[in-house]
Amino acid sequence: SKNVNALYNYANFLDQALGDSSRAAEFYQKVIELNPNHVTAMNNYAAFLVEKSKAQAEPESSNALKKAKMIFEKANELSPGLPAFNLACVSSLQNDGEQAKHWLSESFRLGLIDIGEQGAQLLMEDPDLENVKQEPWFLSFCENLRSNTSLSPEEELSKE
């Protein structure tokens, strides 16, 4: 357990302090091999795969996103909600607006998205959400955030 934590901390150091995400990913994988329930390592490794997918051609790009989504979903089973925002981003990148809406609602419900201008701004500026930014539910959700209305994208839709 101490070794697992040391490996995880080293992976984080490589990733955050040195910006060496490829090497960090190797260590996140090792951590997951040693402790298949290490949610933060899963989350970080899957986030690495999402970033990597953006630099890849097809079919590697889609495969990396599918693998990332599987890992985020497993992390979500172990720690419900933790990877919700990441799942929204992956869903958007996969052009799955319904799932993106679901996971953004979940993120909002869990307090992972700030109410107010700042929360709306972060969503509007997130490149991973590009594929859903013109959706009526997304624009409405951002408007609700700006006006401090606490309706999630799914609650907003049920009003219509």
C-alpha positions as YAML, in Angstrom:
chain: A
units: angstrom
residues:
- id: 1
  name: SER
  ca: [0.00, 0.00, 0.00]
- id: 2
  name: LYS
  ca: [2.88, 2.37, 0.81]
- id: 3
  name: ASN
  ca: [4.51, 1.43, -2.51]
- id: 4
  name: VAL
  ca: [1.28, 2.11, -4.36]
- id: 5
  name: ASN
  ca: [1.01, 5.55, -2.77]
- id: 6
  name: ALA
  ca: [4.66, 6.29, -3.54]
- id: 7
  name: LEU
  ca: [4.14, 5.30, -7.18]
- id: 8
  name: TYR
  ca: [1.00, 7.41, -7.37]
- id: 9
  name: ASN
  ca: [2.75, 10.42, -5.85]
- id: 10
  name: TYR
  ca: [5.64, 9.98, -8.27]
- id: 11
  name: ALA
  ca: [3.22, 9.77, -11.21]
- id: 12
  name: ASN
  ca: [1.58, 12.99, -10.01]
- id: 13
  name: PHE
  ca: [4.98, 14.65, -9.68]
- id: 14
  name: LEU
  ca: [5.89, 13.65, -13.24]
- id: 15
  name: ASP
  ca: [2.52, 14.83, -14.51]
- id: 16
  name: GLN
  ca: [2.00, 18.06, -12.55]
- id: 17
  name: ALA
  ca: [5.50, 19.31, -11.72]
- id: 18
  name: LEU
  ca: [7.46, 18.09, -14.74]
- id: 19
  name: GLY
  ca: [4.68, 17.96, -17.33]
- id: 20
  name: ASP
  ca: [5.79, 14.49, -18.43]
- id: 21
  name: SER
  ca: [2.34, 12.99, -18.88]
- id: 22
  name: SER
  ca: [3.52, 10.00, -20.95]
- id: 23
  name: ARG
  ca: [5.84, 8.78, -18.20]
- id: 24
  name: ALA
  ca: [3.22, 9.62, -15.58]
- id: 25
  name: ALA
  ca: [0.69, 7.49, -17.48]
- id: 26
  name: GLU
  ca: [3.01, 4.49, -17.22]
- id: 27
  name: PHE
  ca: [3.11, 4.92, -13.44]
- id: 28
  name: TYR
  ca: [-0.66, 5.48, -13.19]
- id: 29
  name: GLN
  ca: [-1.06, 2.16, -15.04]
- id: 30
  name: LYS
  ca: [1.30, 0.46, -12.57]
- id: 31
  name: VAL
  ca: [-0.70, 1.88, -9.65]
- id: 32
  name: ILE
  ca: [-3.92, 0.53, -11.18]
- id: 33
  name: GLU
  ca: [-2.29, -2.91, -11.71]
- id: 34
  name: LEU
  ca: [-1.29, -2.98, -8.04]
- id: 35
  name: ASN
  ca: [-4.57, -1.51, -6.81]
- id: 36
  name: PRO
  ca: [-7.41, -1.89, -9.33]
- id: 37
  name: ASN
  ca: [-9.61, 0.32, -7.11]
- id: 38
  name: HIS
  ca: [-7.30, 3.36, -7.04]
- id: 39
  name: VAL
  ca: [-9.89, 5.86, -8.30]
- id: 40
  name: THR
  ca: [-7.68, 8.93, -8.60]
- id: 41
  name: ALA
  ca: [-5.04, 7.01, -10.57]
- id: 42
  name: MET
  ca: [-7.82, 5.74, -12.85]
- id: 43
  name: ASN
  ca: [-9.16, 9.26, -13.26]
- id: 44
  name: ASN
  ca: [-5.72, 10.69, -14.07]
- id: 45
  name: TYR
  ca: [-4.82, 7.87, -16.46]
- id: 46
  name: ALA
  ca: [-8.13, 8.17, -18.30]
- id: 47
  name: ALA
  ca: [-7.65, 11.97, -18.54]
- id: 48
  name: PHE
  ca: [-4.24, 11.28, -20.10]
- id: 49
  name: LEU
  ca: [-5.90, 9.01, -22.68]
- id: 50
  name: VAL
  ca: [-8.42, 11.75, -23.54]
- id: 51
  name: GLU
  ca: [-5.61, 14.26, -24.13]
- id: 52
  name: LYS
  ca: [-3.63, 11.70, -26.11]
- id: 53
  name: SER
  ca: [-6.67, 10.96, -28.30]
- id: 54
  name: LYS
  ca: [-6.69, 14.58, -29.49]
- id: 55
  name: ALA
  ca: [-3.26, 14.14, -31.07]
- id: 56
  name: GLN
  ca: [-4.08, 10.81, -32.71]
- id: 57
  name: ALA
  ca: [-5.62, 9.90, -36.05]
- id: 58
  name: GLU
  ca: [-8.50, 7.45, -36.39]
- id: 59
  name: PRO
  ca: [-9.00, 4.71, -35.32]
- id: 60
  name: GLU
  ca: [-6.47, 5.28, -32.50]
- id: 61
  name: SER
  ca: [-8.27, 8.43, -31.39]
- id: 62
  name: SER
  ca: [-11.66, 6.71, -31.00]
- id: 63
  name: ASN
  ca: [-10.06, 3.71, -29.32]
- id: 64
  name: ALA
  ca: [-8.29, 5.93, -26.76]
- id: 65
  name: LEU
  ca: [-11.59, 7.71, -26.01]
- id: 66
  name: LYS
  ca: [-13.43, 4.38, -25.62]
- id: 67
  name: LYS
  ca: [-10.76, 3.12, -23.24]
- id: 68
  name: ALA
  ca: [-10.83, 6.40, -21.27]
- id: 69
  name: LYS
  ca: [-14.62, 6.20, -20.99]
- id: 70
  name: MET
  ca: [-14.44, 2.61, -19.70]
- id: 71
  name: ILE
  ca: [-11.91, 3.63, -17.06]
- id: 72
  name: PHE
  ca: [-13.95, 6.71, -16.03]
- id: 73
  name: GLU
  ca: [-17.07, 4.51, -15.78]
- id: 74
  name: LYS
  ca: [-15.25, 2.02, -13.55]
- id: 75
  name: ALA
  ca: [-13.97, 4.91, -11.41]
- id: 76
  name: ASN
  ca: [-17.55, 6.17, -11.21]
- id: 77
  name: GLU
  ca: [-18.74, 2.78, -9.93]
- id: 78
  name: LEU
  ca: [-16.13, 2.95, -7.17]
- id: 79
  name: SER
  ca: [-16.57, 6.62, -6.36]
- id: 80
  name: PRO
  ca: [-19.90, 7.82, -7.75]
- id: 81
  name: GLY
  ca: [-19.67, 11.29, -9.23]
- id: 82
  name: LEU
  ca: [-15.92, 11.85, -9.03]
- id: 83
  name: PRO
  ca: [-15.36, 11.44, -12.81]
- id: 84
  name: ALA
  ca: [-18.77, 12.87, -13.80]
- id: 85
  name: PHE
  ca: [-17.38, 15.99, -15.44]
- id: 86
  name: ASN
  ca: [-14.72, 13.96, -17.29]
- id: 87
  name: LEU
  ca: [-17.46, 11.63, -18.53]
- id: 88
  name: ALA
  ca: [-19.38, 14.68, -19.82]
- id: 89
  name: CYS
  ca: [-16.28, 15.77, -21.73]
- id: 90
  name: VAL
  ca: [-15.65, 12.31, -23.21]
- id: 91
  name: SER
  ca: [-19.32, 12.03, -24.20]
- id: 92
  name: SER
  ca: [-19.11, 15.39, -25.96]
- id: 93
  name: LEU
  ca: [-15.91, 14.36, -27.74]
- id: 94
  name: GLN
  ca: [-17.72, 11.21, -28.89]
- id: 95
  name: ASN
  ca: [-20.64, 13.34, -30.14]
- id: 96
  name: ASP
  ca: [-23.00, 11.80, -27.60]
- id: 97
  name: GLY
  ca: [-24.97, 14.85, -26.52]
- id: 98
  name: GLU
  ca: [-27.46, 12.89, -24.40]
- id: 99
  name: GLN
  ca: [-24.69, 11.37, -22.30]
- id: 100
  name: ALA
  ca: [-22.87, 14.71, -22.09]
- id: 101
  name: LYS
  ca: [-26.09, 16.26, -20.76]
- id: 102
  name: HIS
  ca: [-26.53, 13.44, -18.25]
- id: 103
  name: TRP
  ca: [-22.98, 13.76, -16.90]
- id: 104
  name: LEU
  ca: [-23.08, 17.56, -16.79]
- id: 105
  name: SER
  ca: [-26.32, 17.28, -14.79]
- id: 106
  name: GLU
  ca: [-24.62, 14.82, -12.47]
- id: 107
  name: SER
  ca: [-21.61, 17.15, -12.11]
- id: 108
  name: PHE
  ca: [-23.92, 20.03, -11.30]
- id: 109
  name: ARG
  ca: [-25.96, 17.99, -8.81]
- id: 110
  name: LEU
  ca: [-22.74, 17.04, -7.00]
- id: 111
  name: GLY
  ca: [-21.54, 20.64, -6.84]
- id: 112
  name: LEU
  ca: [-18.68, 20.15, -9.29]
- id: 113
  name: ILE
  ca: [-19.85, 23.10, -11.41]
- id: 114
  name: ASP
  ca: [-19.99, 26.55, -9.84]
- id: 115
  name: ILE
  ca: [-23.20, 28.55, -10.04]
- id: 116
  name: GLY
  ca: [-22.65, 32.02, -11.50]
- id: 117
  name: GLU
  ca: [-20.70, 33.62, -14.31]
- id: 118
  name: GLN
  ca: [-17.51, 31.73, -13.48]
- id: 119
  name: GLY
  ca: [-19.16, 28.30, -13.84]
- id: 120
  name: ALA
  ca: [-20.79, 29.25, -17.14]
- id: 121
  name: GLN
  ca: [-17.52, 30.71, -18.42]
- id: 122
  name: LEU
  ca: [-15.57, 27.54, -17.60]
- id: 123
  name: LEU
  ca: [-18.10, 25.42, -19.50]
- id: 124
  name: MET
  ca: [-18.12, 27.75, -22.49]
- id: 125
  name: GLU
  ca: [-14.32, 27.76, -22.64]
- id: 126
  name: ASP
  ca: [-13.81, 24.00, -22.23]
- id: 127
  name: PRO
  ca: [-12.68, 22.71, -25.64]
- id: 128
  name: ASP
  ca: [-13.84, 19.18, -24.78]
- id: 129
  name: LEU
  ca: [-17.44, 20.43, -24.69]
- id: 130
  name: GLU
  ca: [-17.20, 22.01, -28.16]
- id: 131
  name: ASN
  ca: [-19.58, 19.46, -29.72]
- id: 132
  name: VAL
  ca: [-22.47, 20.38, -27.39]
- id: 133
  name: LYS
  ca: [-21.95, 24.13, -27.01]
- id: 134
  name: GLN
  ca: [-24.64, 25.02, -29.56]
- id: 135
  name: GLU
  ca: [-27.21, 22.62, -28.12]
- id: 136
  name: PRO
  ca: [-30.26, 24.48, -26.73]
- id: 137
  name: TRP
  ca: [-30.03, 22.60, -23.41]
- id: 138
  name: PHE
  ca: [-26.35, 23.60, -23.01]
- id: 139
  name: LEU
  ca: [-26.96, 27.28, -23.76]
- id: 140
  name: SER
  ca: [-29.94, 27.25, -21.41]
- id: 141
  name: PHE
  ca: [-27.89, 25.58, -18.67]
- id: 142
  name: CYS
  ca: [-25.14, 28.20, -18.98]
- id: 143
  name: GLU
  ca: [-27.76, 30.96, -18.87]
- id: 144
  name: ASN
  ca: [-29.21, 29.41, -15.69]
- id: 145
  name: LEU
  ca: [-25.74, 29.31, -14.14]
- id: 146
  name: ARG
  ca: [-25.23, 32.98, -14.96]
- id: 147
  name: SER
  ca: [-28.55, 33.93, -13.40]
- id: 148
  name: ASN
  ca: [-27.82, 31.72, -10.36]
- id: 149
  name: THR
  ca: [-30.70, 29.40, -11.19]
- id: 150
  name: SER
  ca: [-29.99, 25.97, -9.85]
- id: 151
  name: LEU
  ca: [-31.49, 23.86, -12.62]
- id: 152
  name: SER
  ca: [-29.39, 21.09, -14.12]
- id: 153
  name: PRO
  ca: [-29.54, 20.44, -17.89]
- id: 154
  name: GLU
  ca: [-31.90, 17.48, -17.30]
- id: 155
  name: GLU
  ca: [-34.24, 19.45, -15.00]
- id: 156
  name: GLU
  ca: [-34.25, 22.28, -17.54]
- id: 157
  name: LEU
  ca: [-35.41, 19.87, -20.24]
- id: 158
  name: SER
  ca: [-38.15, 18.35, -18.13]
- id: 159
  name: LYS
  ca: [-39.69, 21.84, -17.87]
- id: 160
  name: GLU
  ca: [-40.25, 22.02, -21.64]
...
